[in-house]
Amino acid sequence: MAHRQIQEVASEVFMVEGIASNWTVVREGRDLTLIDAGYPKDLENVLSSLEHLGGRIEDVRGVLITHAHVDHVGSLPGIQAMHPIPMHAHDRELPMLRGEVHEQASARDVVRRCWRPRTARWAFTVARAGGLSTIHLPQARAVSTGTPLDLPGGPIALACSGHTSGHTVYHLPQAGVVVTGDALVTGHQTSARLGPQLIPEFFTHDPATARSTLDVLAELGADAVVPGHGPSWRGPVREAVDRARAAHPAGSPQRRH
């Protein structure tokens, strides 16, 4: 199995490391919520992570999507072919899931940076993981924001745009966890930086908005962060936001490694 570990970050909330991104499983009895789903080649890893937690694909009551990038939705067509599951994303993200708009770093963006050793290694890894695939999920439906969803863990969807127009984070207030997708990460294979940070800027549709909407996270009463990339982070989310802003001062371009 390619994922390196399954970590219980809070009671019944599990972060799973995939080939080059994370997903989250929330368990309530035998019922499960899946948040994001890795690259296309992560399909077997997603299934095995559910089995490791005593579940099956049939036990997943809903899939919550932070955003429509291939490293977060890549295995979902395979999952849907096996067992259709309701999928939810912000309504502003649905056009990307339908293939009507594109807000993702292009192959040209990556090639221009492949002289950097870290970026070259990352590009090779994700190409093998299916990172060049085009993923369309027209069956995804708009998620209700601001109130607990009728899914295991009672997640609350909160718009946190910038990385994409409809990027969404999921707050699990009962567990004290926020699943941040790419709105706030703690590492990325293209960078030497560790700890709370913004994802490298060339991956982001609107960097200025991505920085300003960190305010959404700062207001949450969570004490654990499950990011889309990098290890989990423990401590007040406001502190994680402050560290990310300190790492990327306003008006300063991000250093890329």
Secondary structure, DSSP 8 states (H G I E B T S, - for coil): -----EEEEETTEEEEE-SSSEEEEEEETTEEEEE----GGGHHHHHHHHHHTT--GGGEEEEE-S---HHHHTTHHHHHHHS---EEE-TTTHHHHTTS---S--HHHHHTTTTSHHHHHHHHHHHHTTTT-----TT-EE--BSSB-SSTT--EEEE--SSSTT-EEEEETTTTEEEEETTSBS--TT----SSB---GGG-S-HHHHHHTHHHHHT---SEEEESSS--EES-HHHHHHHHHHHS-TT------
